[in-house]
Amino acid sequence: MEVTNEIYKEPKYTMHWLGSQTLYVLGISIVLALIASGLDGFALGRQESGLLAGNGYEYVSQSITYCFAVIAITSMSLMLIEVAFRKGINYLQYGLIGCALCLFNLLLLAMAEKMSFWIAYVVVSIMTIALISCFVMGLTKKKKAAFLSTIILGVEYGLILVLVYMGSMALLIGSLSLFILIAVAMYFTLKLKVENEELVLK
C-alpha cells in the first residue's frame, strides 16, 4: 500500500474568509474614520488660534470627510492583492495600514499650518504612499504588489485633492468617480473564482 507524505492544507482564501475579512475591513474603516472626524474640531480650534491660515481649515475638513472611503478602498484592494499573490496579511497589519491612512489627516493638519495646503497635501501623500507601499513590499516580497498599492493610493489621493479644490463640482465628480470605482470592483469580482474550495483571481 502506497503511503503519501503530503500534508493536507486547509484552504485559506475561502468565501468564509472573504466575508469575515470584508466585515473586519469595514469595521476598522468606520472606527478609524470616526477617530479622524474628531480632528475636524481640533482643526477648527487651530484656525481660531490663528495657526491655520486662509482656507486651510476648509480644505483639511473636506479631506477628512474622505477618510472612510480611502481606508475601505485601500483595505479591500489589499484583500485582492492578498488573494492574487497568495501572501497572507494578518489583522494587525491591516490595522496598521488603516492607522497610517488615518494619521495622514493629522500630518496634513500639522503641515498645513507651516506651508500652503497643496504643498502639505503632496508631501504627506508621498510620505503615506511610500510607507504603505514599502510595507506591502515587505509583506508580499513582490514588487508588483507594492506597485499596485502605489497606483491605487496615488489615484485616491490625487482624486481627493481635485475634489477639495473643485468646490460646487465636487459632488458631481465624486459621484461619477464612485460609479467608475463600483464598475471596476464589479470587473475584478468577476475574476474571482473558486477552485478546490479556494478563491483565486484569474
LINBELKA-V854618 format. One record per backbone hydrogen bond with DSSP energy under -1.0 kcal/mol. NH is the residue of the N-H (numbers start at 1). CO is the residue of the C=O. Records with the same first field share a line. If there is no record, write none. Layout:
BEGIN
NH: CO + CO
END
This chain:
BEGIN
14: 12
18: 14
19: 15
20: 16
21: 17
22: 18
23: 19
24: 20
25: 21
26: 22
27: 23
28: 24
29: 25
30: 26
31: 27
32: 28
33: 29
34: 30
35: 31
36: 32
37: 33
39: 36
40: 37
42: 38
43: 39
44: 40
45: 41
46: 42
47: 43
48: 44
49: 45
50: 47
51: 46
56: 53
59: 55
60: 56
61: 57
62: 58
63: 59
64: 60
65: 61
67: 64
70: 66
71: 67
72: 68
73: 69
74: 70
75: 71
76: 72
77: 73
78: 74
79: 75
80: 76
81: 77
82: 78
83: 79
84: 80
85: 81
94: 90
95: 91
96: 92
97: 93
98: 94
99: 95
100: 96
101: 97
102: 98
103: 99
105: 102
107: 103
108: 104
109: 105
110: 106
111: 107
112: 108
114: 111
115: 111
120: 116
121: 117
122: 118
123: 119
124: 120
125: 121
126: 122
127: 123
128: 124
129: 125
130: 126
131: 127
132: 128
133: 129
134: 130
135: 131
136: 132
137: 133
138: 134
139: 135
140: 136
141: 137
146: 142
147: 143
148: 144
149: 145
150: 146
151: 147
152: 148
153: 149
154: 150
155: 151
156: 152
157: 153
158: 154
159: 155
160: 156
161: 157
162: 158
163: 159
164: 160
165: 161
169: 166
170: 167
173: 169
174: 170
175: 171
176: 172
177: 173
178: 174
179: 175
180: 176
181: 177
182: 178
183: 179
184: 180
185: 181
186: 182
187: 183
188: 184
189: 185
190: 186
193: 200
195: 198
198: 195
199: 13
200: 193
202: 191
END
